[in-house]
């Protein structure tokens, strides 16, 4: 059995025991969880030749994913459900080469007035937030067919906050899927918040035997980071100490950055993650910006959206209260499994019909969103 099969077997076997051990986010690197690239594979390569620089620092989300929700690990492969349109296809660079099957339990158009509690937590069940910012459900809402995550400065005292030790002044937000996923193409259309409080889209799972994480993006309007797209993939714990860790048997991060030609918080963009058993590819507005061989990420992971305070001179720093409140707006999140099409299928009228249907849906939604919120489609 190869490494990938061994990791999958473990993940679907006994790794969902509720007897998880907790690790604080300070346990992996000092000063808020930063990781030096000296022990990481940090190069970022783009499949279309786009320039992507190596990140000097990596970052993880602490013990944010210690799970006690009693889910069935087979849910990670489930594709039954509702609220996912089979005619909608992603903004994927090879969209015509695959058949796309929706993954409904992590697909949401936010068309209701409240968060769908069958799919999402409005908090993180195992983590209060990155100090000093406290995750608070009051900062999560669904409005105008969008999921909104807000960061606030609470200096005015208008909200009665029960502050745990180490948390003060700032509240942020967290939304977490209730069922995990394993492989697929994941896409959200979003506008990051215009402050140094982060806007992030990521996947993770922390069990007693395995703890891995894939960060689709961590973005902020912080000095020096306005046009920087931060990506990462972490290995914190493996069943065998020599798998995925560095030479000192410490957790390993694989950070990367891509430089945009504009400040990413100024408009909506479509952000994608193509996670297969062989590779992990990051996509922005239909353009691949980084690809990483998938050596270790074969564990079902939970989808997360959040905002955090990133204190420290080597990261975003604390937000300026004058920039708060600020909001991270997610227009939709969609997910698919993909099956390669043969050459004949790609040439068939059926593929053309699917393409036309998806394009029409995107035009329709873009027109409705523009009329409703005064924004253009990125």
C-alpha atoms as one frame of an Amber mdcrd trajectory, in Angstrom:
protein
   0.000   0.000   0.000   1.408   3.396  -1.006   1.633   6.438   1.263  -1.515
   8.017  -0.166  -3.562   4.844   0.372  -2.164   4.409   3.875  -3.161   7.956
   4.832  -6.647   7.562   3.358  -7.106   4.225   5.120  -6.174   5.796   8.423
  -8.369   8.828   7.854 -11.406   6.659   7.123 -10.534   4.179   9.850  -9.936
   5.090  13.477  -8.785   8.689  13.142 -12.249  10.046  14.004 -12.083   8.898
  17.608 -13.372  11.676  19.863 -10.394  11.284  22.170  -8.504  14.065  20.385
  -5.531  15.771  21.985  -5.542  19.554  21.905  -2.585  21.595  20.730  -2.518
  25.341  21.249  -1.759  27.488  18.239   1.441  28.635  19.900   2.843  25.106
  19.853   3.917  25.396  16.229   6.263  28.319  15.940   6.480  31.351  18.198
   4.619  34.611  18.280   1.290  33.462  16.867   2.087  30.412  14.806   4.467
  31.612  12.090   6.719  29.091  10.404  10.096  29.785   8.914  10.485  28.721
   5.314  13.900  27.294   6.144  12.226  23.969   6.930   9.528  24.238   4.289
   9.103  23.642   0.629   7.955  27.148  -0.219   8.319  27.559  -3.974   5.189
  28.536  -5.881   4.957  27.426  -9.490   2.181  28.355 -11.895   1.038  25.965
 -14.599   0.552  28.876 -17.015   3.914  30.454 -16.335   2.660  33.221 -14.059
   5.299  34.521 -11.691   4.850  33.390  -8.101   7.312  34.207  -5.366   8.264
  32.147  -2.325   6.812  33.249   0.971   9.243  34.070   3.742   6.748  33.059
   6.412   4.070  30.446   6.812   1.038  30.552   9.090  -1.470  28.126  10.512
  -4.777  28.386  12.303  -3.844  26.683  15.553  -5.983  23.961  17.097  -8.939
  25.287  15.183 -10.235  21.959  14.018 -10.407  19.534  16.918 -13.655  17.847
  16.026 -16.257  16.307  18.330 -19.258  16.469  16.029 -19.566  12.712  15.462
 -19.746  12.940  11.661 -19.560   9.919   9.412 -16.226  10.031   7.499 -18.030
   8.691   4.431 -19.711  12.113   4.247 -16.475  13.367   2.751 -17.322  11.544
  -0.462 -21.078  12.122  -0.484 -22.632  14.000  -3.415 -26.328  13.602  -2.667
 -28.361  16.603  -1.548 -29.978  19.815  -2.740 -29.194  23.471  -3.528 -26.497
  22.635  -6.076 -27.226  23.270  -9.743 -25.771  20.515 -11.956 -25.785  22.921
 -14.921 -23.389  25.346 -13.257 -19.727  24.762 -13.969 -16.660  26.397 -12.405
 -14.294  29.030 -13.686 -11.666  26.346 -14.121  -8.888  26.638 -16.741  -9.747
  23.187 -18.138 -13.500  23.319 -17.652 -14.300  21.625 -20.982 -12.106  18.620
 -20.254 -14.174  17.292 -17.337 -17.668  16.327 -16.297 -18.587  18.213 -13.105
 -20.679  16.706 -10.296 -21.776  19.076  -7.493 -20.883  18.427  -3.847 -24.042
  19.855  -2.243 -23.048  19.833   1.425 -20.430  22.547   0.821 -22.350  24.416
  -1.894 -24.274  27.534  -0.905 -25.686  30.525  -2.790 -26.811  32.135   0.508
 -30.305  32.724  -0.880 -32.007  32.600   2.507 -32.021  35.134   5.320 -30.020
  33.101   7.839 -27.078  30.717   7.753 -28.130  27.156   6.869 -27.573  25.355
  10.170 -27.717  21.955   8.461 -24.496  22.801   6.626 -22.593  25.358   8.703
 -21.477  26.354  12.170 -21.500  30.119  12.854 -18.442  29.638  15.064 -15.521
  27.251  15.452 -16.458  24.481  17.911 -12.840  23.971  18.982 -11.158  27.390
  18.845 -12.066  30.808  20.246  -9.957  32.785  17.764  -6.466  34.106  17.200
  -5.700  36.362  20.154  -6.582  39.073  20.789  -9.475  38.713  18.288 -12.417
  36.640  19.535 -14.654  34.754  17.088 -18.227  35.880  17.774 -21.446  34.642
  16.104 -22.839  38.206  16.079 -20.361  38.931  13.287 -21.858  36.306  10.949
 -24.928  37.050   8.844 -26.570  36.263   5.493 -27.709  39.326   3.606 -28.493
  40.143  -0.051 -27.600  36.574  -1.094 -24.173  36.835   0.473 -22.432  35.449
   3.533 -20.941  38.358   5.485 -18.154  37.966   8.064 -17.359  41.091  10.055
 -14.431  42.287  12.172 -15.150  44.873  14.875 -13.391  46.977  17.456 -15.386
  46.827  20.681 -13.874  49.903  22.366 -17.254  51.634  22.548 -18.593  48.930
  24.863 -21.958  48.789  23.094 -21.823  44.978  22.948 -21.502  43.071  26.208
 -18.671  40.657  25.397 -17.659  37.901  27.812 -13.920  38.042  27.092 -11.943
  34.827  27.732  -8.395  35.201  29.042  -6.089  36.702  26.425  -8.893  38.085
  24.232  -9.691  41.772  24.136 -10.832  44.710  22.045 -11.451  42.908  18.702
 -14.157  40.464  17.618 -14.010  38.589  14.317 -15.962  35.746  12.695 -15.841
  32.082  11.732 -18.028  29.797   9.598 -17.229  26.090   9.400 -18.801  23.263
   7.406 -20.430  20.479   9.401 -19.351  17.714   7.015 -15.876  17.139   5.575
 -14.691  16.802   1.994 -11.946  14.804   0.341 -10.703  16.046  -3.054 -12.657
  18.179  -5.498 -12.728  21.629  -7.051 -13.812  24.331  -4.610 -14.684  27.856
  -5.690 -15.936  31.007  -4.022 -16.624  34.475  -5.352 -15.672  36.912  -2.643
 -14.521  40.388  -1.722 -11.992  40.468   1.159 -12.387  43.030   3.902 -10.559
  46.350   3.606  -8.604  46.167   6.847  -5.697  44.321   8.422  -8.151  41.805
   9.878  -7.715  38.785   7.620 -10.137  37.260   5.144  -9.476  33.544   4.751
 -10.816  30.450   2.960  -9.241  27.184   4.102  -9.645  23.499   4.930  -8.450
  21.582   7.994  -8.983  18.672  10.337  -7.250  17.924  13.626  -7.509  14.400
  15.047  -5.305  12.492  17.477  -3.453  10.812  14.606  -3.578  13.325  11.762
  -3.686  17.103  11.454  -3.399  18.733   8.048  -4.529  22.015   6.536  -4.832
  23.649   3.109  -5.160  27.446   2.954  -6.827  28.620  -0.259  -6.120  32.221
   0.689  -5.312  34.559   3.553  -5.730  38.187   2.497  -5.712  41.598   4.145
  -5.403  45.269   3.364  -2.243  45.567   5.415   0.865  47.491   4.450   2.898
  45.442   1.982   0.172  42.800   1.600  -2.495  44.654  -0.387  -1.699  42.866
  -3.664  -0.326  39.642  -2.158  -2.223  36.385  -2.386  -1.066  34.131   0.471
  -1.474  30.332   0.096  -0.258  27.451   2.219  -0.453  23.724   2.939   0.483
  22.417   6.387   1.381  19.071   7.913   1.154  19.258  11.711   0.654  15.636
  12.732   0.986  12.316  10.955   0.552   8.735  12.186   4.256   8.068  11.605
   6.665  10.740  12.809   8.760  10.734   9.660   5.854  11.391   7.266   5.503
  14.978   6.086   7.553  16.532   8.907  10.891  18.300   8.662  14.310  16.850
   9.534  13.724  17.648  13.211  10.343  15.882  13.172   8.612  19.254  13.500
   5.508  20.378  11.569   6.164  21.487   8.013   4.503  24.238   6.015   4.541
  24.776   2.266   3.795  28.491   1.863   3.552  30.399  -1.369   2.503  33.826
  -2.601   1.251  35.283  -5.857   1.335  38.990  -6.663  -1.798  40.508  -8.139
  -1.697  43.694 -10.201  -4.410  45.212  -7.994  -5.414  45.394  -4.358  -7.483
  42.256  -3.867  -9.904  43.876  -1.404 -11.097  46.432  -3.947 -13.379  44.093
  -5.890 -14.888  40.631  -6.067 -12.721  37.790  -7.378 -13.303  34.093  -8.014
 -10.935  31.977  -5.941 -10.520  28.252  -6.590  -8.753  25.211  -5.190  -8.262
  22.107  -7.324  -7.479  19.306  -4.840  -6.778  15.923  -6.413  -4.941  12.828
  -5.156  -1.941  13.910  -7.266  -1.768  17.721  -7.038  -3.131  20.823  -5.317
  -3.615  23.852  -7.586  -4.656  27.358  -6.582  -6.710  29.358  -9.120  -7.612
  33.080  -9.173 -10.190  34.362 -11.673  -9.725  31.233 -13.784  -5.921  31.466
 -13.807  -3.703  28.878 -12.068  -1.248  30.688  -9.791   0.403  27.769  -7.991
   0.582  23.970  -8.096   1.966  21.641  -5.416   2.453  17.853  -5.563  -0.018
  16.219  -3.202   2.196  14.069  -1.015   0.363  14.353   2.290  -3.128  15.861
   1.993  -5.281  12.732   1.803  -7.346  13.319   4.930 -11.005  14.481   4.814
 -10.987  18.174   5.743 -13.583  20.707   6.853 -14.181  23.879   4.834 -13.736
  27.165   6.726 -14.265  30.874   6.153 -12.946  33.223   8.814 -11.364  36.499
   9.845  -8.516  36.665  12.360  -6.286  39.238  14.025  -2.698  38.606  12.926
  -0.587  40.348  15.549   3.140  40.600  14.843   5.535  42.547  12.656   6.026
  39.629  10.265   2.354  39.256   9.450  -0.606  41.616   8.892  -0.460  43.255
  12.321  -3.505  44.306  14.323  -6.198  46.194  12.420  -6.492  49.956  12.788
  -9.722  50.611  14.737 -10.426  53.416  12.249 -10.816  50.731   9.523 -13.411
  48.810  11.532 -15.985  47.473  11.228 -14.938  45.810   7.987 -16.625  42.993
   6.100 -15.598  39.896   4.152 -18.361  39.178   1.607 -18.761  35.717   0.031
 -21.146  35.765  -2.925 -21.252  31.986  -3.243 -19.290  28.855  -2.502 -19.483
  25.891  -4.911 -17.825  22.510  -5.081 -17.560  19.695  -7.588 -15.950  16.353
  -8.170 -14.585  16.082 -11.703 -14.338  13.199 -14.154 -12.129  13.441 -17.274
 -14.013  13.496 -20.563 -12.847  11.627 -23.647 -11.988  13.539 -26.808 -15.299
  12.569 -28.416 -17.276  13.800 -25.417 -15.444  17.128 -25.474 -16.398  17.574
 -29.122 -20.027  16.600 -28.561 -22.950  18.967 -28.500 -23.662  17.923 -24.929
 -20.480  19.556 -23.731 -21.423  22.701 -25.639 -24.862  22.676 -24.065 -23.408
  22.384 -20.570 -20.996  25.220 -21.311 -23.798  27.474 -22.535 -25.904  26.680
 -19.493 -23.090  27.526 -17.082 -22.226  30.736 -18.900 -25.861  31.821 -18.873
 -26.116  31.154 -15.145 -22.988  33.198 -14.445 -24.260  36.095 -16.578 -27.628
  35.984 -14.855 -26.156  35.955 -11.375 -23.653  38.667 -12.260 -26.427  40.933
 -13.567 -28.558  40.349 -10.494 -25.655  40.971  -8.125 -24.639  44.146  -9.948
 -28.163  45.520  -9.826 -28.519  44.615  -6.169 -25.232  45.761  -4.715 -23.788
  48.082  -7.346 -20.736  45.957  -8.032 -19.291  44.549 -11.241 -18.368  40.953
 -11.908 -14.615  40.404 -11.350
